[in-house]
């Protein structure tokens, strides 16, 4: 994402809101389906790099946050410096009852992503079946973005844009179309299930346009979803090792032929 795009996303006629206004908007974001809460500098930096529409940025340590970004992401420092508002310790504590990995909270508009937007994206599409742990969900999205996947669909109730999933993904939901759905639509793509009974990945790489189905570590894939697979692939593991966690399995599958 180039600087001009990011600057446009931050707003050319920006007027810095007051401390109270920023605190109110961060607090309200939790119950607003049109907005997402970004926690930590890594989440914010990737959101900015991939075109997020940032509304407010808050911290309790402006100098510390900018110094951290100068080291980790100098390309976004100028934008954050123009936006960030330092909150009083009392206001910060109300918004952040538990410590964050870095002193940064932001609110961004949630991208409007339809299921077809994901299915029509070029490259492999990752489909996560009923993920339960938001941290693992976010980590899997992070892997998918790093591996160059075209998009991510999650089936079930877990929200891939939940603050915990965003933090675990380091904000990389903004890097590829990501959304949730209850039912996987019919598609012309080859549907490949990650399943212990499949052909080992090192013997048969994934098709370049595969729809890759991955279940949870404990439950695996739903039987009806597994039945929709055109092909199955397995991760070869040492005898006695029963499973890998979600993000690790996704990493092995997406990087097997790279």
N, C-alpha and C positions, 0 to 999 in steps of 0.2 A: 504494500500500500504506500503510495507516494505521499510526500509531505503536503502537497496542495490538497489532496483528498482528505487527509486527516484534518487540516486546518478548516476546510469547509464543514466537516462534521462537528467541529468544536464551535462553529458559529462565528461569522465575521463581525457581527455587531454585538458581541457578547458584553453584557454588563454583569460584573461580579455580584452575586447575591450576598445578602447578609449572613452572618453566622447562624442566626435563628432560622432563616429560610433554608439554608443548606441542611441543617439538622432535621428540619421538618420533612424535607423532600427525601432524605435518606431513610428516615423512619417510615414514610408512607410507601416507599418502593416495595416493601415486603408484601403488602396486600394488593399490589397493582399488577395485573396480568400483562399490561403493556410495557412494563419496565422491569429491569433486572438490577440487582445489587451486586456490585463488583467488590470483592474483598481482597486486598493485598496488591502490591506493586506489580507482580508478575501478571495477575489477571488484568489489571488496567493497561499495562504496556501492550499486551497482545490485542486487547480490545481496540486500542488506538491504532495499532499497526494494520488491523484488518477492517478498519472503517466504521467502528461503532459510533453511534450518535450519543456522545457523552453529555449529560445534562449538568451534573455537579460532581465535584471532587472534594473530599474532606480528609483532614488529618488532624492529629494532635501534636505533630512534630514536622512542621513544614521543612525546616532545614534538613532534618534527617531523611525525609522522604526524597527530597530533591537530590541529596548527596547519593542516596542509594540508586536512584534512577540514572544519575550521571555516570555511575559505574556500570549498571546493568543494561541500560537502554538510553543512551544519550540522544537518540533520535526523537524521543518523546518528551525530553525535559522541558523544552521551551513551552510546549502546549500545556503540560501539567502546571508549570509555574504560573502561567497566565490564568489558570482555572482554580487552582487549589485554594481552599479556605481553611484556615486553622480554627479548630473548635476548642472551647474551654475544656479542661479536664472533666468537669461535671457532665457537659453535653456528650463528650466522647464516650464516657463510661456508660451513659444510658444507651448509646447506640451500639457499643461494643462491650458487652458484659464479660466476654472471654477474649483473651489476647489474640490479635491477628499476627500472621507471620511478618507483616510489615505494616507501618502506620498509614493505611490508605483505605478509604471507602469511596465508592463512586456509584452513580446511578446512570444507567444507559437505557435507551429505548430498546425493547426486545424486537429483534428482527422478525418480520412476518414471513414465515417459511411454511409453504404448503408441502404436503407429502410429494406431490408431483415435482416440485422444485428439486427435491432430493433425488427422486428416481430419474430425472432427466439430466442430472449433473454428469459430466464425463468422469470416467474412472470407476473404480470399485466402490460399492456402497456397503457400509457396515450396518447391519440390522442387529440390535441387541434385544433379546427376548426376555422381557420381564425383569430387568435389572432391579435389584433391591437396595444395594449399597451405593449411595450417591457418590462416595469417594471413588469406588471402583468404576462407576459409570463415567465420572469425569476423567479419570485416568485413561479409560478406553478411548474417549473422544480425543484426548491429547495425543495418543498414539496414532489414531486415524488421521488426524491433521498432519502430524509429522511425516507419516508414511505416504502422504499425497492422496488419500482416499477422496472420492468425490463428494461424499456426504454421509450423514449418520441418521438413522431412524431408530427410535426406541419404541418397543411395544410394551404396553402396560401403563401403570400409574406413575412411575417415576418421571419427574420433570428434568430433562437434560439441561434446563436453564435455571435450576435451583441454585442459590448462592453456593451451597456446598459442592455441587457438581461443577459450577463455574470455577471455583477456587482449585479443585482437583485437576481440572483441565487447563489451568492457567489462562482461562479466557479464550481458549482456542475454538470454542463454539462459533466465534465470529469469523473463523478462518474457512469454514465450510458449512453448507446448508445443513442444519440440524433441527429436528423436530420430533415430536412424539405422536403416535397413532395407536388406536386400539387394534386395528386389523391391517395386515399387510395386503396391499392391493395386488391384483394380478399384474404381472410385468413381463415384457419380452426378454428381459435380462436372464442369463443363466443363474439359477438359484443354487448356491452351494452351501451346504450345512457343515459346520465344524462338529464332528461326531467321532467318538472313539472307534466306531465300526467302519470308518471311511478309509479311502486310499491315503497313505502317508503323504504329507505335503511335499516332502523332498522327491517323491516319485511323480507327482502330478501338480504343477503349480496352479494357482487360481487363474481363471480367465480374467483378462484385463478389465472386462466390464461386469464382473461377477457381483451378484447380490449375496454378500456373505452373512449367513445366519450364525449367531453365537449366543448360546444360552448361559445361564449362571453356572458357577462352579459346582454348586450342590445339585441343582435341579436339571441342568442341561436344557435342551430345547423341548418345547411343547410337542407332543406327538403329532398333532395336526400340522404344526409348522414344519416339523421334520419330514412329514409325508409330502410336502410341497417341493422338497429339494430335488433338483435334477441330478445333482452329484453330491457326494459326501467326501470330506477330507478329515484326516486325523493328524494330530501332533504326536510324533514318536517320542515316547518317554521311557526312562529306565524302569525296569521291572520293580514293582512295589510302589511306584509313585502313582497316585490315583488321579490327580488333577492339577491344573494350574488356575490361578485366579483369573478373573475376567480380562483385566488389562494385559496381563502377560500372554494369555492365549491369543488375544487380538494382535499383539505385537509379533508373535511368532508367525501367525497366519499372513499378516500383511507384509512382513519383511522376508518371507521364506524364499522369494525369488529375486531379491534385490542384491 
